Amino acid sequence: MADRKEDRSLGELLAELSRETGQLVRKEVELATTEMTAKAWKAAAAAGIAAAGGALVHAGLLVFLAAIVIALAQVGVSPWLSALIVAIVTMAGGYLLVRSGLEQMRRTTVTPTQAIEELKETATWTTRQGA
């Protein structure tokens, strides 16, 4: 049987190479899919935790801002002006946070880097083997 493996024709060898290359590409696509799915689940879990925390912080912030408006009114600033001052300061802080968050999102990538590297390595290997 060992002699049979060594006596294969060029056509048989090329057919086997084609089958194995196809299988390798399928496995690498599967790896990329798995990697992206894992990253997506991780990002979704983090987003859920951040959303829950954000809701609690938002409720606390509203109460805190109302207390500041009341405090300013107690020290002699008219109530409408107290509310306006607190609103402007709050919106400015919110604007800065939104800009910071958007900048961080721009730097985040979900590209399957490991799978891409594997595909490049396979392409290089396949090219060298065929030459």
VEXTOR-664343 format. One record per residue: z negated, x negated, y of N, C-alpha, C, O, CB in turn. Coordinates in steps of 0.1 Angstrom, whole numbers, plus 5000, padded with zeros to 4 digits. Each point is the difference from the previous one (the first is absolute). Last residue first. Glycine has a CB too. Example, Ala and Ser with C-alpha at 12.3 -4.5 7.8 and 13.67 -1.06 7.14 Angstrom:
BEGIN
{pt {4929,4872,4978},{5000,4991,5011},{4992,5008,5011},{4999,4995,5011},{5023,4993,4983}}
{pt {4979,5009,4949},{5000,5009,5012},{5000,4991,5012},{4993,4990,5000},{4995,5029,4988}}
***
This chain:
BEGIN
{pt {5065,4952,5266},{5009,4990,5004},{5002,4989,4990},{5007,4990,5002},{4985,5014,5021}}
{pt {4978,5035,4973},{5014,5003,4998},{5009,4989,5004},{5012,5000,4996},{4982,5024,5009}}
{pt {4959,4972,5001},{5003,5001,4985},{5015,5003,4998},{5006,4995,4990},{4970,5013,5006}}
{pt {5007,4990,5048},{5000,4987,4994},{5004,5000,4986},{5006,4992,4995},{4976,5001,5021}}
{pt {5013,5048,5007},{5011,4993,5005},{5001,4986,4994},{5011,4995,4996},{4987,5017,5026}}
{pt {4965,5014,4967},{5012,5006,4994},{5012,4992,5005},{5009,4998,4992},{4980,5025,5006}}
{pt {4970,4966,5022},{5000,4996,4986},{5013,5005,4993},{5006,4992,4993},{4969,5009,5007}}
{pt {5017,5013,5044},{5003,4986,5000},{5001,4995,4986},{5009,4992,4997},{4979,5005,5024}}
{pt {5000,5048,4984},{5014,4998,5005},{5003,4985,5000},{5011,4996,4995},{4988,5024,5019}}
{pt {4957,4991,4977},{5009,5004,4989},{5014,4998,5003},{5008,4995,4992},{4976,5022,5001}}
{pt {4984,4976,5040},{4999,4990,4990},{5009,5003,4988},{5007,4991,4995},{4970,5005,5012}}
{pt {5020,5036,5027},{5007,4988,5005},{5000,4989,4990},{5010,4993,4998},{4983,5013,5025}}
{pt {4982,5033,4967},{5015,5002,5000},{5008,4988,5005},{5010,4997,4994},{4985,5028,5009}}
{pt {4958,4973,5000},{5004,5000,4986},{5015,5002,4999},{5007,4993,4992},{4970,5015,5001}}
{pt {5004,4997,5049},{5000,4986,4996},{5005,4998,4986},{5007,4991,4996},{4974,5004,5020}}
{pt {5012,5048,5000},{5012,4994,5006},{5001,4986,4996},{5011,4995,4997},{4987,5021,5023}}
{pt {4964,5007,4966},{5012,5005,4993},{5013,4993,5006},{5009,4996,4992},{4979,5026,5002}}
{pt {4971,4971,5028},{5000,4993,4987},{5012,5004,4992},{5006,4991,4994},{4969,5010,5006}}
{pt {5018,5020,5042},{5003,4986,5001},{5001,4993,4987},{5009,4992,4997},{4980,5008,5025}}
{pt {5015,5050,4997},{4996,4994,4987},{5003,4986,4999},{5010,4996,4993},{4993,5026,4996}}
{pt {4987,5008,5057},{5011,4994,4992},{4994,4994,4987},{4990,4993,5000},{5023,5002,5021}}
{pt {4966,5028,5017},{4998,5005,4987},{5011,4994,4991},{5003,5006,4989},{4986,5015,5020}}
{pt {4985,4965,5041},{5012,5001,4992},{4996,5005,4986},{4990,4997,4994},{5021,4985,5018}}
{pt {4970,5012,5043},{4997,5003,4986},{5013,5002,4993},{5009,5006,5005},{4969,5005,5001}}
{pt {5018,4982,5042},{4998,4987,4992},{4998,5003,4985},{5000,4990,4993},{4991,4999,5028}}
{pt {5012,5047,5011},{5013,4993,5000},{4999,4987,4992},{5011,4996,4994},{4994,5013,5028}}
{pt {4956,5016,4984},{5009,5007,4991},{5014,4993,4999},{5006,4999,4990},{4982,5023,5015}}
{pt {4980,4963,5027},{4996,4997,4986},{5009,5006,4990},{5003,4994,4990},{4973,5004,5018}}
{pt {5030,5014,5036},{5004,4986,4999},{4996,4995,4986},{5008,4993,4993},{4989,5003,5031}}
{pt {4990,5047,4989},{5015,5000,4997},{5004,4986,4998},{5009,4997,4992},{4994,5023,5022}}
{pt {4952,4986,4997},{5003,5006,4987},{5015,4999,4997},{5004,4996,4989},{4976,5019,5013}}
{pt {5005,4973,5041},{4995,4990,4991},{5004,5005,4985},{5005,4992,4993},{4976,5001,5023}}
{pt {5028,5037,5020},{5009,4988,5000},{4996,4990,4990},{5009,4994,4993},{4994,5010,5031}}
{pt {4968,5033,4980},{5013,5004,4994},{5010,4988,5001},{5007,4998,4990},{4989,5026,5017}}
{pt {4962,4970,5014},{4999,5001,4985},{5013,5003,4994},{5004,4995,4989},{4972,5012,5014}}
{pt {5023,4994,5044},{4999,4986,4995},{4998,5000,4985},{5006,4991,4993},{4984,5002,5028}}
{pt {5010,5049,5000},{5013,4994,5001},{5000,4986,4994},{5009,4996,4993},{4995,5018,5028}}
{pt {4955,5008,4983},{5008,5006,4989},{5014,4993,5000},{5006,4997,4989},{4981,5025,5012}}
{pt {4984,4969,5035},{4995,4993,4987},{5009,5005,4988},{5003,4991,4992},{4974,5007,5018}}
{pt {5031,5023,5031},{5004,4986,5001},{4996,4992,4987},{5008,4993,4995},{4990,5008,5030}}
{pt {4988,5044,4979},{5014,4999,4998},{5005,4986,5001},{5009,4996,4992},{4994,5027,5016}}
{pt {4952,4985,5003},{5002,5003,4986},{5015,4999,4996},{5003,4994,4990},{4977,5021,5010}}
{pt {5008,4982,5046},{4995,4988,4993},{5002,5001,4985},{5004,4991,4993},{4979,5006,5024}}
{pt {5028,5040,5010},{5009,4989,5003},{4995,4988,4992},{5009,4993,4994},{4996,5016,5029}}
{pt {4968,5029,4973},{5013,5003,4994},{5009,4988,5002},{5007,4995,4991},{4990,5029,5012}}
{pt {4961,4976,5019},{4998,4998,4986},{5014,5001,4993},{5003,4993,4991},{4973,5015,5010}}
{pt {5023,5003,5044},{4997,4985,4998},{4999,4997,4985},{5006,4991,4996},{4982,5008,5026}}
{pt {5016,5047,4990},{5013,4992,5003},{4998,4985,4998},{5008,4994,4993},{4998,5024,5023}}
{pt {4956,5011,4980},{5009,5002,4989},{5013,4992,5002},{5005,4995,4990},{4985,5028,5007}}
{pt {4979,4976,5038},{4995,4993,4989},{5009,5002,4988},{5003,4990,4993},{4974,5015,5015}}
{pt {5034,5019,5030},{5003,4986,5002},{4994,4991,4988},{5006,4991,4996},{4994,5012,5030}}
{pt {4990,5043,4976},{5015,4999,4998},{5004,4985,5001},{5008,4995,4992},{4996,5028,5016}}
{pt {4950,4989,5001},{5004,5001,4986},{5015,4998,4997},{5003,4993,4991},{4978,5023,5007}}
{pt {4994,4959,5043},{5003,5014,4997},{5006,5001,4986},{5006,4991,4995},{4998,5013,5029}}
{pt {4959,4960,4989},{5015,5001,5000},{5003,5014,4997},{4994,5006,4990},{5010,4969,5004}}
{pt {4950,5009,5005},{5006,5004,5013},{5015,5001,5001},{5005,5005,5010},{4975,4986,4999}}
{pt {4989,5000,4953},{4997,4990,5010},{5007,5003,5013},{4999,4992,5010},{4998,4991,4972}}
{pt {5008,5045,4980},{4986,4999,5003},{4997,4990,5011},{4990,5002,5007},{5005,5005,4969}}
{pt {5049,4997,5006},{4997,5011,5008},{4985,5000,5004},{4997,5005,5011},{5021,5008,4978}}
{pt {4996,4954,4982},{5006,4998,5013},{4997,5012,5009},{4997,4998,5012},{5021,4988,4978}}
{pt {4969,5018,4966},{4992,4990,5006},{5005,4997,5014},{4992,4999,5010},{5003,4991,4968}}
{pt {5030,5040,4994},{4987,5006,5005},{4991,4990,5007},{4994,5003,5011},{5007,5012,4970}}
{pt {5039,4968,5000},{5003,5010,5011},{4987,5006,5005},{4999,5001,5012},{5024,5003,4978}}
{pt {4972,4969,4972},{5003,4992,5012},{5003,5009,5012},{4996,4998,5011},{5013,4983,4975}}
{pt {4985,5040,4972},{4987,4995,5006},{5003,4991,5012},{4992,5001,5010},{4998,4999,4967}}
{pt {5047,5015,5000},{4994,5011,5007},{4987,4996,5006},{4996,5004,5011},{5015,5012,4973}}
{pt {5011,4953,4989},{5007,5002,5013},{4994,5011,5008},{4998,5000,5012},{5023,4991,4978}}
{pt {4963,5002,4966},{4996,4989,5009},{5006,5001,5014},{4994,4998,5010},{5004,4987,4970}}
{pt {5015,5045,4986},{4986,5003,5004},{4996,4989,5010},{4993,5003,5010},{5002,5008,4968}}
{pt {5047,4982,5003},{5000,5012,5009},{4986,5004,5005},{4998,5003,5011},{5022,5005,4976}}
{pt {4984,4957,4981},{5005,4996,5013},{5001,5012,5010},{4996,4998,5012},{5017,4984,4977}}
{pt {4975,5025,4965},{4990,4993,5008},{5004,4996,5014},{4992,5001,5009},{4999,4991,4969}}
{pt {5041,5027,4994},{4990,5010,5003},{4989,4994,5008},{4995,5005,5009},{5011,5007,4970}}
{pt {5027,4959,5005},{5005,5009,5010},{4990,5010,5005},{4998,5003,5011},{5025,4994,4980}}
{pt {4968,4974,4972},{4999,4993,5013},{5005,5009,5012},{4994,5000,5010},{5010,4978,4978}}
{pt {5001,5039,4968},{4986,4999,5004},{4998,4993,5013},{4992,5005,5008},{5003,4995,4968}}
{pt {5049,5002,5007},{4995,5014,5003},{4986,5000,5004},{4996,5006,5010},{5020,5003,4974}}
{pt {5003,4950,5001},{5005,5004,5013},{4995,5014,5004},{4997,5002,5012},{5023,4983,4985}}
{pt {4971,4999,4960},{4992,4993,5009},{5004,5004,5015},{4991,5002,5008},{5006,4979,4976}}
{pt {5030,5036,4981},{4986,5006,5000},{4991,4993,5010},{4993,5007,5007},{5011,4998,4969}}
{pt {5039,4977,5020},{5001,5013,5006},{4986,5007,5000},{4996,5006,5009},{5028,4995,4983}}
{pt {4981,4957,4986},{5000,4998,5015},{5001,5014,5007},{4993,5002,5010},{5019,4976,4987}}
{pt {4990,5021,4956},{4987,4996,5004},{4999,4998,5016},{4991,5005,5006},{5006,4983,4972}}
{pt {5045,5022,5003},{4991,5011,4998},{4986,4997,5004},{4993,5008,5007},{5020,4999,4974}}
{pt {5019,4959,5019},{5003,5010,5011},{4991,5012,4999},{4995,5005,5010},{5029,4987,4990}}
{pt {4974,4975,4966},{4995,4994,5012},{5002,5010,5012},{4991,5002,5008},{5013,4975,4984}}
{pt {5015,5034,4967},{4986,5000,4999},{4993,4996,5013},{4991,5006,5004},{5011,4990,4971}}
{pt {5045,5000,5021},{4996,5014,5001},{4985,5001,5000},{4994,5008,5007},{5027,4999,4982}}
{pt {4998,4950,5004},{5001,5004,5014},{4995,5015,5002},{4994,5003,5010},{5025,4981,4992}}
{pt {4983,5000,4954},{4989,4992,5007},{5001,5005,5015},{4989,5002,5006},{5012,4978,4978}}
{pt {5033,5036,4988},{4987,5006,4997},{4988,4994,5008},{4991,5007,5005},{5018,4998,4972}}
{pt {5034,4975,5027},{5000,5013,5006},{4987,5007,4998},{4994,5007,5009},{5031,4995,4988}}
{pt {4983,4957,4981},{4998,4998,5015},{4999,5014,5007},{4991,5001,5009},{5021,4976,4990}}
{pt {4999,5023,4955},{4986,4995,5002},{4997,4999,5015},{4989,5003,5004},{5011,4985,4973}}
{pt {5044,5022,5011},{4991,5012,4998},{4985,4996,5002},{4993,5007,5006},{5024,5002,4977}}
{pt {5016,4957,5020},{5001,5009,5011},{4990,5012,4999},{4994,5005,5009},{5030,4988,4995}}
{pt {4981,4977,4959},{4993,4993,5012},{5000,5010,5012},{4990,5000,5007},{5018,4977,4984}}
{pt {5015,5037,4970},{4985,5000,4998},{4993,4994,5012},{4990,5005,5004},{5014,4993,4971}}
{pt {5043,5001,5026},{4995,5014,5001},{4985,5001,4998},{4993,5006,5008},{5029,5002,4983}}
{pt {4999,4951,5002},{5001,5003,5014},{4994,5014,5002},{4993,5002,5010},{5027,4983,4993}}
{pt {4985,5001,4953},{4989,4992,5007},{5000,5004,5015},{4989,5002,5005},{5013,4979,4978}}
{pt {5033,5036,4991},{4987,5007,4996},{4988,4993,5007},{4991,5007,5005},{5020,4999,4973}}
{pt {5031,4974,5027},{5000,5012,5008},{4987,5008,4997},{4994,5006,5009},{5031,4995,4991}}
{pt {4983,4962,4974},{4996,4996,5014},{5000,5012,5009},{4992,5000,5009},{5018,4977,4987}}
{pt {5003,5029,4959},{4986,4996,5001},{4996,4996,5014},{4989,5004,5004},{5012,4989,4972}}
{pt {5045,5016,5016},{4992,5012,4999},{4985,4998,5001},{4993,5007,5006},{5025,5002,4980}}
{pt {5011,4954,5012},{5001,5006,5013},{4992,5013,5000},{4993,5004,5010},{5030,4986,4994}}
{pt {4980,4987,4956},{4992,4992,5010},{5000,5007,5013},{4990,5001,5007},{5015,4978,4981}}
{pt {5023,5038,4978},{4986,5003,4997},{4990,4993,5010},{4991,5006,5005},{5015,4996,4971}}
{pt {5040,4988,5027},{4998,5014,5004},{4985,5004,4998},{4994,5007,5008},{5030,4998,4986}}
{pt {4990,4953,4990},{4999,5000,5015},{4998,5014,5005},{4992,5002,5010},{5024,4979,4991}}
{pt {4990,5014,4953},{4987,4994,5004},{4999,5000,5015},{4989,5002,5006},{5010,4984,4974}}
{pt {5042,5028,5002},{4989,5009,4996},{4987,4995,5005},{4992,5008,5006},{5020,4999,4974}}
{pt {5025,4965,5026},{5001,5012,5008},{4989,5010,4997},{4994,5005,5010},{5031,4992,4991}}
{pt {4978,4965,4972},{4996,4996,5014},{5000,5012,5009},{4991,5002,5008},{5018,4975,4988}}
{pt {5009,5029,4961},{4985,4999,5000},{4994,4996,5013},{4990,5006,5005},{5012,4987,4971}}
{pt {5045,5008,5020},{4995,5014,4999},{4984,4999,4999},{4994,5009,5007},{5027,4998,4981}}
{pt {5002,4952,5012},{5001,5006,5013},{4994,5015,5000},{4994,5004,5010},{5026,4981,4995}}
{pt {4982,4991,4954},{4990,4994,5009},{5001,5007,5014},{4989,5002,5006},{5013,4976,4981}}
{pt {5030,5035,4982},{4987,5005,4996},{4989,4994,5009},{4991,5007,5003},{5017,4995,4973}}
{pt {5036,4982,5031},{4999,5014,5003},{4986,5006,4997},{4994,5008,5008},{5031,4994,4988}}
{pt {4986,4954,4990},{4997,5001,5014},{4999,5014,5005},{4991,5003,5009},{5022,4976,4994}}
{pt {4975,5014,4946},{5011,4997,5009},{4996,5000,5014},{4989,5005,5004},{5027,5005,4979}}
{pt {4952,4976,4974},{5005,5011,5008},{5011,4996,5010},{5001,4989,5005},{4976,5021,4993}}
{pt {4996,4964,4968},{5014,5002,4999},{5005,5012,5008},{5012,5004,4998},{4986,4986,4980}}
{pt {4955,4997,5019},{5007,4989,5006},{5016,5001,4999},{5007,4994,5008},{4974,4992,4986}}
{pt {4990,5046,4986},{4997,5000,5014},{5008,4989,5007},{5004,5002,5011},{4973,5007,4984}}
{pt {5026,4994,4958},{5007,5011,5006},{4997,5000,5015},{5010,5002,5008},{4989,5011,4971}}
{pt {4978,4957,4993},{5014,4996,5002},{5008,5010,5008},{5008,4997,5008},{4991,4989,4971}}
{pt {4958,5024,5006},{4999,4991,5012},{5014,4995,5003},{5003,4998,5012},{4974,4995,4982}}
{pt {5016,5033,4967},{5000,5008,5012},{5000,4991,5013},{5006,5004,5010},{4982,5014,4977}}
***
